[in-house]
Amino acid sequence: MDFDYTDDQEQLRDAVRRWVDKGYGFERRMGIARAGGFSKEAWGELAELGLTALTISPDAGGMGFGPVESMVVMEELGRGLVLEPFAAVALVATDLLQQGHAPSAALWLQGIAEGKERVVLAHQERAARYRLNHVTTRAENVGGNWVISGAKSVVPAGAHAGAFIVPARVGGADDDAQGIALFLVSRGEAGVTLRGYSTQDGACAAELKLDKAAGIELIGPADGHAALERAQDIGIAAACAEAVGAMDKLVAITVEYMNTRKQFGVPISSFQALRHRIADVKMQLELARSMSFFATLKLGAPAAERRRALSQAKVQLGQSMRFVGQQAIQLHGGIGVTMEYAAGHYFKRLTMLEMSFGDTMHHLGEVSARMQDTAGVFA
């Protein structure tokens, strides 16, 4: 199998890397974090690069790229710890909008492609524990119009979104996979309440409350749960790629520090014990990189195969993120956790990514539940 990138993919990587290096330095990122975790100017710059239109079909004004190009972009954004919700808007939400049948979906897609609009998936609920089938938000058809009531938590950049894709139950019990439809809810509708806040890594999220808010059906209950699973898998693949980029940069920062920090008159990189530790870190990074490739390439597989593969990737990435982050901080010592130094911020972002779209323990359970093979002795 050929794992080399095409010329177009390499050019895309170079363009994003140049912007991250020159336009999104650590000082600018810290300023954005202090200002609330989102910058309209930075989002506009992403749009100027064409990134907000990356996966949108050319018919809707997009570039029509696929999962591999998305992985390339996410790795570079991960290296720069970019706070803006690129994956949430340009990868996850756009996939759902392109699957949907709502007349307004095309307008939202055009707005996203132009960098003028932001739509995010608002699916997490209290007590769900990452289960997509646990939906207590309800949708009722009143006089031919849908009204939605419920609450969603940790909505990415929710205070800066113009609309939300909201899973709501039109039938069945709270934990049924059937009866879940996806609705478009505009921020300006009556009954929509938002409470924004900063997250641990410097980005931002919001709590969304809906009290008989008007919604437009995007995907019906026959396909709602399956569409939500696919959206989560796209988010997992994006998180894996971002984590690889962040770990790659964190390892480079750590190696540079080890080559300059001296003890007993010599660089600490000359100590054999520390060289062994950084070798273990590199091994975990490469394991994560290979599983990120695996996750991206499995996005086009049948649903059962795709779901298992993405959970397997998330388990490995979760283990790698924790190991690389902890070791990098320990190799730095006290300076690694200071606000003025970048290493600690990478560790925080890796911690947030480990919990995004299901933490390691959740996906370990998912992998176990989907295992069809036996160990032989139990056949």
C-alpha positions as CSV (number, residue, x, y, z in Angstrom):
1,M,0.0,0.0,0.0
2,D,1.3,3.5,-0.9
3,F,1.4,5.8,2.1
4,D,3.0,8.7,0.3
5,Y,1.1,11.9,0.0
6,T,0.2,13.3,-3.4
7,D,1.7,16.6,-4.6
8,D,-1.6,18.4,-3.8
9,Q,-1.7,17.0,-0.3
10,E,1.9,18.1,0.3
11,Q,1.1,21.6,-0.9
12,L,-1.9,21.7,1.3
13,R,0.3,20.7,4.3
14,D,2.9,23.3,3.5
15,A,0.2,26.1,3.2
16,V,-1.3,25.2,6.6
17,R,2.1,24.8,8.2
18,R,3.3,28.2,6.9
19,W,0.1,29.9,8.3
20,V,0.5,28.2,11.7
21,D,4.2,29.1,11.9
22,K,3.9,32.7,10.8
23,G,0.3,33.6,11.6
24,Y,-0.6,31.6,14.7
25,G,2.4,31.8,17.0
26,F,2.2,31.0,20.7
27,E,1.8,34.6,21.8
28,R,-1.2,35.1,19.5
29,R,-2.7,31.9,20.7
30,M,-2.3,33.0,24.4
31,G,-4.0,36.3,23.5
32,I,-6.9,34.5,21.9
33,A,-7.2,32.2,24.9
34,R,-7.3,35.2,27.3
35,A,-10.0,36.8,25.1
36,G,-12.3,33.8,25.3
37,G,-10.9,31.1,23.1
38,F,-12.1,32.2,19.7
39,S,-10.9,34.7,17.1
40,K,-13.0,35.9,14.2
41,E,-9.9,37.2,12.5
42,A,-8.2,33.7,12.8
43,W,-11.3,32.1,11.5
44,G,-11.3,34.4,8.5
45,E,-7.7,33.5,7.8
46,L,-8.6,29.8,7.8
47,A,-11.4,30.7,5.3
48,E,-8.9,32.6,3.1
49,L,-6.8,29.5,2.9
50,G,-9.9,27.6,1.7
51,L,-9.9,25.3,4.7
52,T,-13.5,26.0,5.8
53,A,-14.6,24.7,2.3
54,L,-12.2,21.7,2.5
55,T,-14.8,18.9,2.5
56,I,-17.8,20.7,1.0
57,S,-18.7,19.5,-2.5
58,P,-17.8,21.8,-5.4
59,D,-21.5,22.1,-6.2
60,A,-21.9,23.9,-2.9
61,G,-18.9,26.1,-3.3
62,G,-16.4,23.8,-1.7
63,M,-13.1,22.1,-2.6
64,G,-14.4,18.5,-2.4
65,F,-11.5,17.0,-0.6
66,G,-11.7,13.9,1.5
67,P,-10.5,12.2,4.7
68,V,-6.8,12.2,3.9
69,E,-6.7,15.9,3.2
70,S,-8.6,16.5,6.4
71,M,-6.0,14.4,8.3
72,V,-3.2,16.5,6.8
73,V,-4.9,19.8,7.9
74,M,-5.7,18.5,11.4
75,E,-2.1,17.4,12.0
76,E,-0.8,20.9,11.2
77,L,-3.5,22.6,13.2
78,G,-2.6,20.3,16.1
79,R,1.0,21.4,15.9
80,G,0.0,25.0,16.3
81,L,-2.6,24.3,19.1
82,V,-5.2,26.2,17.0
83,L,-8.2,27.0,19.2
84,E,-10.8,27.7,16.5
85,P,-13.3,24.9,16.0
86,F,-12.2,23.8,12.6
87,A,-13.0,20.1,12.9
88,A,-16.4,20.8,14.6
89,V,-17.5,23.1,11.8
90,A,-15.7,22.2,8.6
91,L,-15.6,18.4,9.1
92,V,-18.3,17.1,11.4
93,A,-21.1,19.6,10.8
94,T,-20.5,19.8,7.1
95,D,-20.8,16.1,6.8
96,L,-24.2,16.1,8.5
97,L,-25.4,19.1,6.4
98,Q,-24.5,17.4,3.2
99,Q,-26.3,14.3,4.3
100,G,-29.4,16.2,5.3
101,H,-32.5,17.1,3.4
102,A,-33.3,20.5,5.0
103,P,-33.7,23.2,2.3
104,S,-31.6,25.6,4.4
105,A,-28.7,23.2,4.6
106,A,-27.3,24.4,1.3
107,L,-27.3,28.0,2.5
108,W,-25.5,27.1,5.7
109,L,-22.9,25.1,3.7
110,Q,-22.3,28.1,1.5
111,G,-21.8,30.3,4.5
112,I,-19.4,27.9,6.1
113,A,-17.4,27.6,2.8
114,E,-17.1,31.4,2.7
115,G,-16.1,31.6,6.3
116,K,-19.2,33.7,7.2
117,E,-21.1,31.1,9.2
118,R,-20.4,28.4,11.8
119,V,-22.6,25.4,12.5
120,V,-21.7,22.9,15.2
121,L,-23.1,19.5,16.4
122,A,-24.7,19.8,19.8
123,H,-25.1,16.2,20.9
124,Q,-23.7,15.7,24.4
125,E,-26.2,15.3,27.3
126,R,-25.7,14.9,31.0
127,A,-25.6,11.3,32.2
128,A,-25.1,10.0,28.6
129,R,-21.5,8.9,29.3
130,Y,-20.6,9.2,25.6
131,R,-23.6,7.0,24.5
132,L,-25.1,8.4,21.3
133,N,-28.3,6.6,21.9
134,H,-29.0,8.4,25.2
135,V,-31.1,11.3,24.0
136,T,-33.6,12.9,26.4
137,T,-34.1,16.1,24.3
138,R,-37.5,15.9,22.7
139,A,-39.0,17.1,19.4
140,E,-42.7,17.6,18.9
141,N,-44.6,18.3,15.7
142,V,-47.0,21.1,16.4
143,G,-49.1,22.2,13.5
144,G,-46.6,20.9,11.0
145,N,-43.6,22.6,12.7
146,W,-41.0,21.1,15.0
147,V,-40.4,22.4,18.4
148,I,-37.5,21.1,20.5
149,S,-37.0,21.1,24.3
150,G,-33.9,19.8,26.1
151,A,-30.3,20.7,27.0
152,K,-26.9,19.9,25.4
153,S,-23.6,20.2,27.1
154,V,-20.0,21.1,26.0
155,V,-21.1,22.4,22.6
156,P,-17.8,23.4,20.8
157,A,-17.6,27.2,20.4
158,G,-21.3,27.3,20.9
159,A,-21.4,31.0,21.7
160,H,-19.8,31.7,18.3
161,A,-22.1,29.4,16.2
162,G,-24.9,30.6,14.1
163,A,-26.8,27.3,14.2
164,F,-26.7,23.9,15.9
165,I,-27.4,20.4,14.7
166,V,-29.4,18.9,17.5
167,P,-30.2,15.2,18.0
168,A,-33.7,15.0,19.5
169,R,-36.1,12.2,20.2
170,V,-39.3,11.9,18.2
171,G,-40.2,8.5,19.6
172,G,-39.0,5.7,21.9
173,A,-37.4,5.6,25.3
174,D,-34.4,7.7,26.3
175,D,-31.9,5.0,25.5
176,D,-33.3,3.6,22.3
177,A,-31.2,3.9,19.1
178,Q,-34.4,4.3,17.1
179,G,-36.5,7.4,17.1
180,I,-33.6,10.0,17.0
181,A,-33.8,12.7,14.4
182,L,-31.4,15.5,13.7
183,F,-32.6,19.1,13.6
184,L,-31.2,22.5,12.5
185,V,-31.8,25.1,15.2
186,S,-30.8,28.7,14.5
187,R,-29.2,30.6,17.4
188,G,-31.6,33.5,17.0
189,E,-34.8,31.4,17.6
190,A,-37.0,32.0,20.6
191,G,-36.3,29.5,23.3
192,V,-32.6,29.2,22.6
193,T,-30.4,30.0,25.6
194,L,-26.6,29.8,25.6
195,R,-24.0,30.0,28.4
196,G,-20.5,30.1,27.1
197,Y,-17.3,29.3,29.0
198,S,-13.6,28.6,28.6
199,T,-12.3,25.1,28.6
200,Q,-9.2,23.8,30.2
201,D,-7.1,24.0,27.1
202,G,-7.9,27.6,26.4
203,A,-10.7,27.0,23.8
204,C,-14.4,27.6,24.4
205,A,-17.6,25.7,24.7
206,A,-21.2,26.4,25.8
207,E,-24.2,24.9,27.4
208,L,-27.3,25.0,25.1
209,K,-30.8,25.0,26.5
210,L,-33.8,24.7,24.2
211,D,-37.3,25.5,25.4
212,K,-39.8,24.8,22.6
213,A,-37.3,26.3,20.1
214,A,-38.2,26.0,16.5
215,G,-36.2,23.4,14.5
216,I,-36.0,22.2,10.9
217,E,-35.6,18.5,10.4
218,L,-32.2,17.8,8.8
219,I,-32.1,13.9,9.0
220,G,-35.1,11.8,9.9
221,P,-35.4,9.2,12.6
222,A,-34.8,6.3,10.2
223,D,-31.2,7.5,9.6
224,G,-30.6,9.8,12.5
225,H,-28.6,7.5,14.8
226,A,-26.5,6.1,11.9
227,A,-25.7,9.7,10.8
228,L,-24.8,10.6,14.3
229,E,-22.4,7.6,14.6
230,R,-20.7,8.6,11.3
231,A,-20.3,12.2,12.5
232,Q,-18.7,11.0,15.7
233,D,-16.3,8.8,13.7
234,I,-15.3,11.8,11.6
235,G,-14.7,13.7,14.8
236,I,-12.6,10.8,16.2
237,A,-10.4,10.7,13.1
238,A,-9.9,14.4,13.3
239,A,-9.0,14.3,17.0
240,C,-6.5,11.5,16.3
241,A,-4.8,13.5,13.6
242,E,-4.8,16.7,15.7
243,A,-3.3,14.7,18.6
244,V,-0.5,13.3,16.3
245,G,0.4,16.9,15.3
246,A,0.4,18.1,18.9
247,M,2.5,15.2,20.1
248,D,4.9,15.6,17.2
249,K,5.5,19.2,18.2
250,L,5.6,18.5,21.9
251,V,8.3,15.8,21.3
252,A,10.3,18.3,19.2
253,I,10.0,20.9,22.0
254,T,11.1,18.4,24.6
255,V,14.1,17.2,22.6
256,E,15.2,20.8,22.0
257,Y,15.0,21.4,25.8
258,M,17.0,18.3,26.5
259,N,19.7,19.5,24.2
260,T,20.0,22.9,25.9
261,R,19.3,22.1,29.5
262,K,22.5,21.2,31.3
263,Q,23.3,19.3,34.5
264,F,26.8,18.5,35.8
265,G,28.1,20.6,32.9
266,V,26.6,18.5,30.1
267,P,23.2,18.5,28.2
268,I,20.7,16.2,29.9
269,S,20.1,14.6,26.4
270,S,23.4,12.8,27.0
271,F,22.0,10.8,30.0
272,Q,21.3,7.3,28.9
273,A,18.2,6.9,31.1
274,L,16.6,10.0,29.6
275,R,17.5,8.9,26.1
276,H,15.7,5.6,26.7
277,R,12.6,7.6,27.9
278,I,12.5,9.7,24.8
279,A,12.9,6.6,22.7
280,D,9.7,5.2,24.4
281,V,8.0,8.5,23.7
282,K,8.9,8.3,20.1
283,M,7.6,4.8,19.9
284,Q,4.2,5.8,21.3
285,L,4.1,8.7,18.8
286,E,4.6,6.4,15.9
287,L,2.0,4.0,17.2
288,A,-0.4,6.9,17.4
289,R,0.5,8.1,13.9
290,S,-0.1,4.6,12.3
291,M,-3.5,4.3,14.1
292,S,-4.4,7.8,12.9
293,F,-3.8,6.7,9.4
294,F,-5.9,3.6,10.1
295,A,-8.8,5.6,11.4
296,T,-8.8,8.0,8.4
297,L,-8.6,5.1,5.9
298,K,-11.5,3.3,7.6
299,L,-13.9,6.2,7.4
300,G,-15.1,4.8,4.0
301,A,-15.6,1.2,5.4
302,P,-19.1,-0.3,6.2
303,A,-20.6,1.0,9.4
304,A,-19.7,-2.0,11.7
305,E,-16.1,-2.2,10.5
306,R,-15.7,1.6,10.6
307,R,-17.1,1.9,14.2
308,R,-14.8,-0.8,15.5
309,A,-11.7,0.6,13.8
310,L,-12.3,4.1,15.0
311,S,-12.7,2.9,18.6
312,Q,-9.5,0.9,18.3
313,A,-7.7,4.0,17.0
314,K,-9.1,6.1,19.9
315,V,-7.9,3.6,22.5
316,Q,-4.3,3.7,21.1
317,L,-4.4,7.5,20.8
318,G,-5.7,7.8,24.3
319,Q,-2.8,5.7,25.7
320,S,-0.2,7.5,23.5
321,M,-1.5,11.0,24.4
322,R,-1.3,10.3,28.1
323,F,2.2,8.7,27.9
324,V,3.7,11.3,25.6
325,G,2.2,14.2,27.6
326,Q,3.2,12.9,31.0
327,Q,6.8,12.0,29.9
328,A,7.3,15.3,28.2
329,I,6.3,17.3,31.3
330,Q,8.5,15.1,33.5
331,L,11.5,15.6,31.2
332,H,11.0,19.3,31.4
333,G,10.6,19.5,35.1
334,G,8.8,22.4,36.8
335,I,9.0,24.7,33.7
336,G,6.8,22.3,31.8
337,V,3.7,23.3,33.7
338,T,4.2,27.1,33.7
339,M,1.7,29.2,31.8
340,E,4.5,31.0,29.9
341,Y,5.9,27.8,28.4
342,A,4.2,25.9,25.5
343,A,4.7,22.3,26.7
344,G,2.1,22.5,29.4
345,H,-0.5,23.8,26.9
346,Y,0.1,20.9,24.6
347,F,-0.4,18.5,27.5
348,K,-3.7,20.2,28.3
349,R,-4.9,20.0,24.7
350,L,-4.0,16.3,24.6
351,T,-5.9,15.7,27.8
352,M,-9.0,17.4,26.2
353,L,-8.6,15.4,23.0
354,E,-8.5,12.1,25.0
355,M,-11.9,12.9,26.4
356,S,-13.4,14.1,23.1
357,F,-16.0,11.8,21.4
358,G,-15.5,9.2,24.1
359,D,-12.5,8.7,26.4
360,T,-10.1,5.7,26.4
361,M,-12.1,3.5,28.8
362,H,-15.4,4.1,26.8
363,H,-13.8,3.1,23.5
364,L,-12.1,0.1,25.2
365,G,-15.6,-1.1,26.0
366,E,-16.7,-0.4,22.5
367,V,-13.9,-2.5,21.0
368,S,-14.6,-5.3,23.4
369,A,-18.4,-5.2,22.6
370,R,-17.6,-5.4,18.8
371,M,-15.1,-8.2,19.0
372,Q,-16.4,-11.2,16.9
373,D,-13.3,-13.4,17.0
374,T,-12.6,-15.7,19.9
375,A,-9.3,-16.7,21.4
376,G,-9.8,-20.3,20.2
377,V,-10.1,-22.0,23.6
378,F,-13.5,-20.4,24.0
379,A,-14.8,-21.3,20.6
